[in-house]
Amino acid sequence: MATETATQTVDSTATGDWQGGVVAGVLGGIVMGALMVMQMRPVLEVAIPSMYFLSGGLAGFTIHVAHGAVLGVGFAAVAGALGTLSTGKSLGLGIAYGAALWLVLAVFVMPVWLSAVGSPANPPLPNISTTSLVGHVVYGAVVGLAYPAVRGQF
């Protein structure tokens, strides 16, 4: 006599993790963008849009927030690799992530990119700016705080 046993499997794509990263990244991008409006307006109005052969503050702000969303997914990947994080640990990771983004993207990648496209806002290489560092750390802090709250909500 034969018996059959049914097993149920659940496939998960863990979309909440990366979607939470997008939302947290957008929030961080908006907050950092607001700081840029007050302290680094030429970067937002000239440098960032000229990376894509565009001009103007609205284009710069929109691109900056889009970059924030993509980099938020990167944060979600790092946080996911580390496992479940408390809000405090996520905040610390976010601050470190923001500082790392500044070091790689703002200090080195952006000047090279702006030079390659012939931007009128071509900064020196390396582009060391404490105002930019603070902005990126704030971005990371917002992402680190927001991510645990929005992760898995989608």
N, C-alpha and C positions, 0 to 999 in steps of 0.2 A: 504494500500500500504506500503510495507516494503522498507527501504533503508539500504544500506550497507556502512559502512565507513571503509576504509582501513587505517591501521596504520602501520607505519614502525618502527621497532626496530633495534637498532644497539648494538650488543654485543661487549664489549671491554674487553680485558684481561690485558690492561695496561702493555704490555710487554716492552714498552720503558723504564718504570721506573726501572725494575730489570735489564734489559739489559744495561741500562745506568750505573747502579751500578756496573755491571761486568766490563765494560770498564773503569770507573773511578777507580775501585779497582785495575785493572791490571796496570793502569798508576801509581797509588800510590805505588803499590808493586814494580814496576821497579825502581822508584825514590828511595824508601827506600832501596831496594836491592843494588843500586849503592852506597849509603851511607855505607851500611854494608860491601861492598867489600873494601872500604877505611878505615873503622874504627872498624869493628867487624867481620873480616874475619873468625875467628874460629867458630863463631855462624853459619855463612852461610855454612861453609865447613864441620862442624862436628855436631853441636847441631841439627840444623833443619833437615838435612837428617837422622840422627840417630833416630829421632822420628818415622820414617817409615822403619827402618832397612836398610837404604841406606847410601852411603857415597859420598863425593865429592862436590865441589862447584857448579857444574852444577845442580846436583840433589837438593842442598839446594836452589839455586836461583829459580829453576823451582817450587819447593814446596812453596817457599815464595810468588811468584807471584800468584800461585793458591790460597793460603790462602788469599792474597789481593783481589782476584776476589770474593771469597765467602763473605769476610767481607764487600766488596763494596755493595753486595746485602743487607747486614744488614743495611748499611748506607742508601740505597735507601728506605728500609722499615721505618726507623726512619724519614727520610726526608718526605716521603709520609704521614706519620701519622701527621706531623706538617703542612702539606699543602704546597702551593707554597712558595718557599723561594727565596729571592733575592740572588744574588751571594755573597754579604757580609755576609748575615745570614747563607748561606750554608757553607761558609768558616769557620765561627765561630763554627757552628755545627760540621764540619769536624775536627777542632782542638780539640774540646771537645771529639769527638768520638775517635780520635787517642789516647788521654790521657786515656780514659776509657779502650780502648783495651790494652794499656800498663799495666794498673793497674791489670786488670783481667787476661789477657793471658800471658804476659811476666813475671809479678811479681809472679803469683801464678800457673797458669795452666801449663806453660811450665816446670818449675822445677819438678812438680809432674809427668808429663808425661815422662820426661827424666829419672827420677828415676825409674818409673814403667817399662820402656823398658831396663833399665840397660845401659844407654848411658855413654860413657866415658866423655862426656861434661855435667855432671850433676851439675848445679849451686845450690847455697844455696836457701833455702826457708825462707823468701821471697827473690826474686832475684831483688834487687834494683840497677838499673843502669841508670844514667842520660843520657848516650849515647843512650841507648835503648829508653828512654823516648823521647828524641829529635827525634829519627828516627820515632817513632810512631806518634808524633805530625806532623812531615813532611808528613808522609803517609796520615794522616787525612786532612791536609791542601790541598794536591794535590787532594784527593777525593772530598773534599768540593768545590774546584774551578772547577774541571772537570765535576762533576755531572750535574750542571745546563746546561752546554754546550752540553753534550752528551745525556741527558735525552730526550726521545721521538724521537731520531734520527733513531730508528731501527724498 
